[in-house]
């Protein structure tokens, strides 16, 4: 790798960690940077999953007090996420790069649309609804579907989880964001094991991203309490649309 490529991947990882900690959607940045670095789409997707996990860990540690208050929901949804992520990751490995490349722009458009619609997907009154001791069946089913998507294609997974958790779980935004970050660790860890066994991970590119993602994940929790989410959301939507257009033109 050239120095400029290393710098590109580090900066993409840093911004991705910040964005993921605030609202999700940071995978748009790492996936895009890896494709611009020359990786084929399946390898870029798998390597992006590797790069995200340090940010998820640091964000989860920063939110640990919130997670301890909902540990029953966290454990139940984590088990569901292991199963779903395994299915999604195995589906990805069953495809070849040309087949996956035809799906990428549509997946990016769908993830971008979901991200943009995130504020309207959360029902009124969710902030006031008390959190339960455990997750409902609806919550488990929606998390299962979300984790299949996350194992298959990470972009937009965070916002999808925020939307579904907002619809099915009680409590405020920071509780939901803490739960989303912890479940993202589970999904990414499962995907890493499966992708590594499939030989599709670009480890040098992942190593260039990891320090930036870890730093960004920690900074993102601080930023989440101070920067307007609307500004971050607009930035991520712009990146998603740009990448979708890029892949449509490449196809």
MARPAFI-709201 format. One record per residue (C-alpha): residue number from 0; residue in one letter; x, y, z. Coordinates in Angstrom, 1 decimal. Each point is the difference from the previous one (the first is absolute). Layout:
<node resi="NUM" resn="a" X="X" Y="Y" Z="Z"/>
...
This chain:
<node resi="0" resn="x" X="0.0" Y="0.0" Z="0.0"/>
<node resi="1" resn="x" X="1.1" Y="3.6" Z="-0.7"/>
<node resi="2" resn="x" X="0.1" Y="2.6" Z="2.8"/>
<node resi="3" resn="x" X="-3.0" Y="1.8" Z="-1.6"/>
<node resi="4" resn="x" X="-2.0" Y="-3.2" Z="0.1"/>
<node resi="5" resn="x" X="0.9" Y="-0.6" Z="3.7"/>
<node resi="6" resn="x" X="-1.0" Y="3.6" Z="0.8"/>
<node resi="7" resn="x" X="-3.3" Y="-0.4" Z="-1.9"/>
<node resi="8" resn="x" X="-0.9" Y="-3.1" Z="1.9"/>
<node resi="9" resn="x" X="1.0" Y="1.5" Z="3.4"/>
<node resi="10" resn="x" X="-2.1" Y="3.1" Z="-0.6"/>
<node resi="11" resn="x" X="-2.9" Y="-2.0" Z="-1.3"/>
<node resi="12" resn="x" X="0.2" Y="-2.2" Z="3.1"/>
<node resi="13" resn="x" X="0.2" Y="3.0" Z="2.3"/>
<node resi="14" resn="x" X="-3.1" Y="1.6" Z="-1.5"/>
<node resi="15" resn="x" X="-1.8" Y="-3.3" Z="-0.1"/>
<node resi="16" resn="x" X="0.6" Y="-0.6" Z="3.7"/>
<node resi="17" resn="x" X="-1.5" Y="3.4" Z="0.8"/>
<node resi="18" resn="x" X="-3.0" Y="-0.4" Z="-2.3"/>
<node resi="19" resn="x" X="-0.8" Y="-3.5" Z="1.3"/>
<node resi="20" resn="x" X="0.1" Y="1.1" Z="3.6"/>
<node resi="21" resn="x" X="-2.4" Y="2.9" Z="-0.8"/>
<node resi="22" resn="x" X="-2.6" Y="-1.6" Z="-2.3"/>
<node resi="23" resn="x" X="1.4" Y="-2.9" Z="-2.0"/>
<node resi="24" resn="x" X="0.9" Y="0.1" Z="-3.7"/>
<node resi="25" resn="x" X="3.8" Y="0.2" Z="0.4"/>
<node resi="26" resn="x" X="0.4" Y="-3.1" Z="-2.1"/>
<node resi="27" resn="x" X="-0.9" Y="2.1" Z="-3.0"/>
<node resi="28" resn="x" X="3.4" Y="1.7" Z="0.5"/>
<node resi="29" resn="x" X="2.2" Y="-3.0" Z="0.6"/>
<node resi="30" resn="x" X="-1.6" Y="-2.1" Z="-2.8"/>
<node resi="31" resn="x" X="0.4" Y="2.9" Z="-2.4"/>
<node resi="32" resn="x" X="3.6" Y="0.7" Z="1.0"/>
<node resi="33" resn="x" X="0.9" Y="-3.7" Z="-0.4"/>
<node resi="34" resn="x" X="-1.6" Y="-0.2" Z="-3.5"/>
<node resi="35" resn="x" X="2.0" Y="3.2" Z="-1.0"/>
<node resi="36" resn="x" X="3.1" Y="-1.8" Z="1.3"/>
<node resi="37" resn="x" X="-0.6" Y="-2.7" Z="-2.6"/>
<node resi="38" resn="x" X="-1.6" Y="-2.8" Z="2.0"/>
<node resi="39" resn="x" X="-2.8" Y="-2.1" Z="-1.7"/>
<node resi="40" resn="x" X="-3.4" Y="0.5" Z="1.5"/>
<node resi="41" resn="x" X="-0.2" Y="-3.2" Z="2.1"/>
<node resi="42" resn="x" X="3.5" Y="0.6" Z="1.4"/>
<node resi="43" resn="x" X="-0.8" Y="3.7" Z="0.7"/>
<node resi="44" resn="x" X="-3.2" Y="-1.0" Z="1.8"/>
<node resi="45" resn="x" X="1.8" Y="-2.7" Z="2.1"/>
<node resi="46" resn="x" X="2.9" Y="2.3" Z="0.8"/>
<node resi="47" resn="x" X="-2.3" Y="2.8" Z="1.0"/>
<node resi="48" resn="x" X="-1.6" Y="-2.3" Z="2.5"/>
<node resi="49" resn="x" X="3.4" Y="-0.6" Z="1.6"/>
<node resi="50" resn="x" X="0.8" Y="3.7" Z="0.1"/>
<node resi="51" resn="x" X="-3.3" Y="0.9" Z="1.7"/>
<node resi="52" resn="x" X="0.3" Y="-2.1" Z="3.1"/>
<node resi="53" resn="x" X="2.6" Y="2.1" Z="2.0"/>
<node resi="54" resn="x" X="-2.4" Y="3.0" Z="-0.3"/>
<node resi="55" resn="x" X="-2.9" Y="-2.1" Z="1.1"/>
<node resi="56" resn="x" X="2.0" Y="-1.2" Z="3.0"/>
<node resi="57" resn="x" X="1.2" Y="3.5" Z="1.1"/>
<node resi="58" resn="x" X="-3.5" Y="1.4" Z="-0.5"/>
<node resi="59" resn="x" X="-1.5" Y="-2.8" Z="2.1"/>
<node resi="60" resn="x" X="2.4" Y="0.5" Z="2.8"/>
<node resi="61" resn="x" X="-0.9" Y="3.7" Z="0.1"/>
<node resi="62" resn="x" X="-3.6" Y="-1.0" Z="0.2"/>
<node resi="63" resn="x" X="0.5" Y="-2.8" Z="2.5"/>
<node resi="64" resn="x" X="-2.2" Y="1.5" Z="2.7"/>
<node resi="65" resn="x" X="-2.9" Y="0.1" Z="-2.4"/>
<node resi="66" resn="x" X="0.5" Y="-3.6" Z="-1.0"/>
<node resi="67" resn="x" X="0.1" Y="-1.3" Z="3.5"/>
<node resi="68" resn="x" X="-3.5" Y="1.4" Z="0.6"/>
<node resi="69" resn="x" X="-1.3" Y="-2.2" Z="-2.9"/>
<node resi="70" resn="x" X="2.1" Y="-3.1" Z="0.3"/>
<node resi="71" resn="x" X="-2.9" Y="-2.5" Z="-0.4"/>
<node resi="72" resn="x" X="-1.0" Y="1.6" Z="-3.4"/>
<node resi="73" resn="x" X="3.7" Y="0.2" Z="-1.0"/>
<node resi="74" resn="x" X="0.7" Y="-3.7" Z="0.7"/>
<node resi="75" resn="x" X="-3.2" Y="-1.2" Z="-1.8"/>
<node resi="76" resn="x" X="0.6" Y="2.1" Z="-3.1"/>
<node resi="77" resn="x" X="3.7" Y="-0.9" Z="-0.1"/>
<node resi="78" resn="x" X="-0.9" Y="-3.7" Z="-0.3"/>
<node resi="79" resn="x" X="-2.5" Y="0.8" Z="-2.8"/>
<node resi="80" resn="x" X="2.7" Y="2.1" Z="-1.7"/>
<node resi="81" resn="x" X="2.5" Y="-2.9" Z="0.0"/>
<node resi="82" resn="x" X="-2.4" Y="-2.2" Z="-1.9"/>
<node resi="83" resn="x" X="-1.1" Y="2.7" Z="-2.5"/>
<node resi="84" resn="x" X="3.5" Y="1.3" Z="-0.7"/>
<node resi="85" resn="x" X="1.2" Y="-3.6" Z="-0.7"/>
<node resi="86" resn="x" X="-2.7" Y="-0.4" Z="-2.6"/>
<node resi="87" resn="x" X="0.7" Y="3.3" Z="-1.7"/>
<node resi="88" resn="x" X="3.7" Y="-0.5" Z="-0.1"/>
<node resi="89" resn="x" X="-0.3" Y="-3.4" Z="-1.5"/>
<node resi="90" resn="x" X="-2.4" Y="1.3" Z="-2.7"/>
<node resi="91" resn="x" X="2.7" Y="2.6" Z="-1.0"/>
<node resi="92" resn="x" X="2.7" Y="-2.6" Z="-0.3"/>
<node resi="93" resn="x" X="-2.3" Y="-2.1" Z="-2.3"/>
<node resi="94" resn="x" X="0.2" Y="2.9" Z="-2.6"/>
<node resi="95" resn="x" X="2.8" Y="1.0" Z="-2.3"/>
<node resi="96" resn="x" X="1.2" Y="3.6" Z="-0.5"/>
<node resi="97" resn="x" X="-1.9" Y="0.7" Z="-3.2"/>
<node resi="98" resn="x" X="-3.3" Y="-1.2" Z="1.5"/>
<node resi="99" resn="x" X="0.5" Y="2.0" Z="3.2"/>
<node resi="100" resn="x" X="1.1" Y="3.1" Z="-2.0"/>
<node resi="101" resn="x" X="-3.4" Y="0.1" Z="-1.8"/>
<node resi="102" resn="x" X="-1.7" Y="0.1" Z="3.5"/>
<node resi="103" resn="x" X="2.3" Y="2.6" Z="1.6"/>
<node resi="104" resn="x" X="-1.6" Y="3.2" Z="-1.5"/>
<node resi="105" resn="x" X="-3.5" Y="-1.2" Z="0.8"/>
<node resi="106" resn="x" X="1.1" Y="-1.0" Z="3.6"/>
<node resi="107" resn="x" X="1.6" Y="3.5" Z="0.4"/>
<node resi="108" resn="x" X="-3.1" Y="1.8" Z="-1.2"/>
<node resi="109" resn="x" X="-2.2" Y="-2.1" Z="2.3"/>
<node resi="110" resn="x" X="2.3" Y="0.6" Z="3.0"/>
<node resi="111" resn="x" X="0.2" Y="3.7" Z="-0.8"/>
<node resi="112" resn="x" X="-3.8" Y="0.4" Z="-0.3"/>
<node resi="113" resn="x" X="-0.4" Y="-1.8" Z="3.3"/>
<node resi="114" resn="x" X="2.6" Y="2.2" Z="1.6"/>
<node resi="115" resn="x" X="-1.6" Y="3.2" Z="-1.3"/>
<node resi="116" resn="x" X="-3.4" Y="-1.2" Z="1.2"/>
<node resi="117" resn="x" X="1.3" Y="-0.9" Z="3.4"/>
<node resi="118" resn="x" X="-1.5" Y="2.9" Z="2.0"/>
<node resi="119" resn="x" X="-3.5" Y="-0.7" Z="-1.4"/>
<node resi="120" resn="x" X="0.2" Y="-3.8" Z="0.6"/>
<node resi="121" resn="x" X="0.2" Y="0.5" Z="3.8"/>
<node resi="122" resn="x" X="-3.5" Y="0.2" Z="1.4"/>
<node resi="123" resn="x" X="-1.2" Y="2.9" Z="2.1"/>
<node resi="124" resn="x" X="0.3" Y="-0.6" Z="3.7"/>
<node resi="125" resn="x" X="2.8" Y="-2.5" Z="-0.1"/>
<node resi="126" resn="x" X="2.1" Y="2.2" Z="2.3"/>
<node resi="127" resn="x" X="-2.7" Y="-0.2" Z="2.7"/>
<node resi="128" resn="x" X="-0.7" Y="-3.7" Z="-0.3"/>
<node resi="129" resn="x" X="1.6" Y="-1.9" Z="2.9"/>
<node resi="130" resn="x" X="2.7" Y="-2.5" Z="-0.8"/>
<node resi="131" resn="x" X="-0.9" Y="-3.6" Z="0.7"/>
<node resi="132" resn="x" X="2.0" Y="-2.6" Z="1.8"/>
<node resi="133" resn="x" X="0.3" Y="-2.1" Z="-3.1"/>
<node resi="134" resn="x" X="-0.6" Y="0.3" Z="-3.8"/>
<node resi="135" resn="x" X="-3.4" Y="-0.8" Z="-1.6"/>
<node resi="136" resn="x" X="-0.4" Y="-2.6" Z="-2.7"/>
<node resi="137" resn="x" X="-0.5" Y="2.8" Z="-2.5"/>
<node resi="138" resn="x" X="3.4" Y="1.5" Z="1.0"/>
<node resi="139" resn="x" X="1.7" Y="-3.4" Z="-0.4"/>
<node resi="140" resn="x" X="-1.5" Y="-0.6" Z="-3.4"/>
<node resi="141" resn="x" X="1.0" Y="3.4" Z="-1.3"/>
<node resi="142" resn="x" X="3.5" Y="-0.3" Z="1.4"/>
<node resi="143" resn="x" X="0.3" Y="-3.4" Z="-1.7"/>
<node resi="144" resn="x" X="-0.8" Y="1.5" Z="-3.4"/>
<node resi="145" resn="x" X="2.3" Y="3.0" Z="0.7"/>
<node resi="146" resn="x" X="2.9" Y="-2.3" Z="1.0"/>
<node resi="147" resn="x" X="-0.4" Y="-2.0" Z="-3.2"/>
<node resi="148" resn="x" X="0.3" Y="3.2" Z="-2.0"/>
<node resi="149" resn="x" X="2.9" Y="1.1" Z="2.2"/>
<node resi="150" resn="x" X="1.9" Y="-3.3" Z="-0.6"/>
<node resi="151" resn="x" X="-0.6" Y="0.3" Z="-3.8"/>
<node resi="152" resn="x" X="0.6" Y="3.7" Z="-0.5"/>
<node resi="153" resn="x" X="1.0" Y="2.3" Z="2.8"/>
<node resi="154" resn="x" X="-0.8" Y="3.4" Z="-1.5"/>
<node resi="155" resn="x" X="-3.1" Y="1.5" Z="1.7"/>
<node resi="156" resn="x" X="-0.1" Y="-2.8" Z="2.7"/>
<node resi="157" resn="x" X="0.3" Y="2.5" Z="2.8"/>
<node resi="158" resn="x" X="-2.8" Y="2.2" Z="-1.1"/>
<node resi="159" resn="x" X="-2.2" Y="-3.0" Z="-0.7"/>
<node resi="160" resn="x" X="0.6" Y="-1.2" Z="3.5"/>
<node resi="161" resn="x" X="-0.7" Y="3.5" Z="1.5"/>
<node resi="162" resn="x" X="-3.3" Y="0.1" Z="-2.0"/>
<node resi="163" resn="x" X="-1.1" Y="-3.5" Z="1.0"/>
<node resi="164" resn="x" X="1.1" Y="0.3" Z="3.6"/>
<node resi="165" resn="x" X="-1.8" Y="3.3" Z="0.2"/>
<node resi="166" resn="x" X="-3.2" Y="-1.7" Z="-1.2"/>
<node resi="167" resn="x" X="0.2" Y="-3.0" Z="2.3"/>
<node resi="168" resn="x" X="2.0" Y="1.0" Z="3.1"/>
<node resi="169" resn="x" X="-0.7" Y="2.5" Z="2.8"/>
<node resi="170" resn="x" X="2.3" Y="2.7" Z="1.3"/>
<node resi="171" resn="x" X="1.7" Y="3.1" Z="-1.4"/>
<node resi="172" resn="x" X="2.4" Y="0.5" Z="-2.9"/>
<node resi="173" resn="x" X="3.3" Y="-0.6" Z="1.8"/>
<node resi="174" resn="x" X="-1.3" Y="-3.3" Z="1.4"/>
<node resi="175" resn="x" X="-1.0" Y="-1.1" Z="-3.5"/>
<node resi="176" resn="x" X="3.3" Y="1.2" Z="-1.4"/>
<node resi="177" resn="x" X="2.0" Y="-1.9" Z="2.7"/>
<node resi="178" resn="x" X="-2.0" Y="-3.2" Z="-0.8"/>
<node resi="179" resn="x" X="0.6" Y="0.6" Z="-3.8"/>
<node resi="180" resn="x" X="3.8" Y="0.3" Z="0.5"/>
<node resi="181" resn="x" X="0.2" Y="-3.1" Z="2.2"/>
<node resi="182" resn="x" X="-2.0" Y="-2.1" Z="-2.5"/>
<node resi="183" resn="x" X="2.2" Y="1.3" Z="-2.8"/>
<node resi="184" resn="x" X="3.0" Y="-1.5" Z="1.7"/>
<node resi="185" resn="x" X="-1.8" Y="-3.4" Z="0.0"/>
<node resi="186" resn="x" X="-1.0" Y="0.2" Z="-3.6"/>
<node resi="187" resn="x" X="3.5" Y="1.2" Z="-1.2"/>
<node resi="188" resn="x" X="1.8" Y="-2.6" Z="2.1"/>
<node resi="189" resn="x" X="-2.0" Y="-2.9" Z="-1.6"/>
<node resi="190" resn="x" X="0.5" Y="1.5" Z="-3.4"/>
<node resi="191" resn="x" X="3.7" Y="0.3" Z="0.6"/>
<node resi="192" resn="x" X="0.4" Y="-3.7" Z="0.9"/>
<node resi="193" resn="x" X="-2.0" Y="-1.1" Z="-3.1"/>
<node resi="194" resn="x" X="1.7" Y="2.4" Z="-2.4"/>
<node resi="195" resn="x" X="3.5" Y="-0.8" Z="1.3"/>
<node resi="196" resn="x" X="-0.7" Y="-3.7" Z="-0.4"/>
<node resi="197" resn="x" X="-1.1" Y="0.7" Z="-3.6"/>
<node resi="198" resn="x" X="3.2" Y="1.8" Z="-0.8"/>
<node resi="199" resn="x" X="-1.6" Y="3.3" Z="-1.1"/>
<node resi="200" resn="x" X="1.5" Y="2.4" Z="2.5"/>
<node resi="201" resn="x" X="2.7" Y="2.5" Z="-1.0"/>
<node resi="202" resn="x" X="2.0" Y="0.1" Z="3.3"/>
<node resi="203" resn="x" X="2.4" Y="2.8" Z="-0.9"/>
<node resi="204" resn="x" X="-2.8" Y="2.4" Z="-1.0"/>
<node resi="205" resn="x" X="-1.9" Y="-1.0" Z="3.2"/>
<node resi="206" resn="x" X="3.1" Y="0.8" Z="2.1"/>
<node resi="207" resn="x" X="0.2" Y="3.4" Z="-1.5"/>
<node resi="208" resn="x" X="-3.6" Y="0.7" Z="1.0"/>
<node resi="209" resn="x" X="-0.2" Y="-1.5" Z="3.5"/>
<node resi="210" resn="x" X="1.8" Y="2.9" Z="1.9"/>
<node resi="211" resn="x" X="-2.1" Y="2.6" Z="-1.6"/>
<node resi="212" resn="x" X="-3.3" Y="-1.9" Z="0.7"/>
<node resi="213" resn="x" X="1.0" Y="-0.5" Z="3.6"/>
<node resi="214" resn="x" X="0.8" Y="3.6" Z="0.6"/>
<node resi="215" resn="x" X="-3.2" Y="1.1" Z="-1.9"/>
<node resi="216" resn="x" X="-2.2" Y="-2.3" Z="2.0"/>
<node resi="217" resn="x" X="1.1" Y="1.5" Z="3.3"/>
<node resi="218" resn="x" X="-0.3" Y="3.6" Z="-1.3"/>
<node resi="219" resn="x" X="-3.4" Y="-0.8" Z="-1.6"/>
<node resi="220" resn="x" X="-1.7" Y="-0.4" Z="3.4"/>
<node resi="221" resn="x" X="1.3" Y="3.4" Z="1.1"/>
<node resi="222" resn="x" X="-1.1" Y="1.4" Z="-3.3"/>
<node resi="223" resn="x" X="-3.4" Y="-1.6" Z="0.1"/>
<node resi="224" resn="x" X="-0.9" Y="2.1" Z="3.0"/>
<node resi="225" resn="x" X="1.1" Y="3.3" Z="-1.6"/>
<node resi="226" resn="x" X="-0.3" Y="-0.1" Z="-3.8"/>
<node resi="227" resn="x" X="-3.4" Y="0.3" Z="-1.7"/>
<node resi="228" resn="x" X="-1.0" Y="-3.4" Z="-1.3"/>
<node resi="229" resn="x" X="-1.5" Y="1.6" Z="-3.1"/>
<node resi="230" resn="x" X="3.4" Y="1.2" Z="-1.2"/>
<node resi="231" resn="x" X="1.5" Y="-3.5" Z="0.4"/>
<node resi="232" resn="x" X="-3.0" Y="-1.6" Z="-1.7"/>
<node resi="233" resn="x" X="0.2" Y="2.4" Z="-3.0"/>
<node resi="234" resn="x" X="3.7" Y="-0.9" Z="-0.4"/>
<node resi="235" resn="x" X="-0.6" Y="-3.7" Z="0.1"/>
<node resi="236" resn="x" X="-2.9" Y="0.2" Z="-2.5"/>
<node resi="237" resn="x" X="2.2" Y="2.0" Z="-2.4"/>
<node resi="238" resn="x" X="2.8" Y="-2.7" Z="0.3"/>
<node resi="239" resn="x" X="-2.5" Y="-2.8" Z="-0.6"/>
<node resi="240" resn="x" X="-1.5" Y="1.7" Z="-3.1"/>
<node resi="241" resn="x" X="3.5" Y="0.6" Z="-1.3"/>
<node resi="242" resn="x" X="1.0" Y="-3.6" Z="0.4"/>
<node resi="243" resn="x" X="-3.2" Y="-1.3" Z="-1.5"/>
<node resi="244" resn="x" X="0.5" Y="2.2" Z="-3.0"/>
<node resi="245" resn="x" X="3.6" Y="-1.1" Z="-0.3"/>
<node resi="246" resn="x" X="-0.9" Y="-3.7" Z="0.0"/>
<node resi="247" resn="x" X="-2.8" Y="0.6" Z="-2.5"/>
<node resi="248" resn="x" X="2.5" Y="1.7" Z="-2.4"/>
<node resi="249" resn="x" X="2.5" Y="-2.8" Z="0.5"/>
<node resi="250" resn="x" X="-2.6" Y="-2.6" Z="-0.8"/>
